[in-house]
Amino acid sequence: MGGEGVKRAMIIAINLVIMGLILFFIIEYANTKSRESNQSVIEAFEKMTVTAEQIITNYLEDE
């Protein structure tokens, strides 16, 4: 009877470690995707401002 309690505790401990690792990888993946998304937004904003600057420059040259 005592051996089964230890075996059960080991199984629970291993399952908790596995669940913890899964949560860790999910959080890391989500953080990475968030950083990539933020970088993409920054790049799009930079392209938009450069384009706007070129349009304004061309407009002022034609005046």
Secondary structure, 3 states (H helix, E strand, C coil): CHHHHHHHHHHHHHHHHHHHHHHHHHHHHHHHHHHHHHHHHHHHHHHHHHHHHHHHHHHHHHC
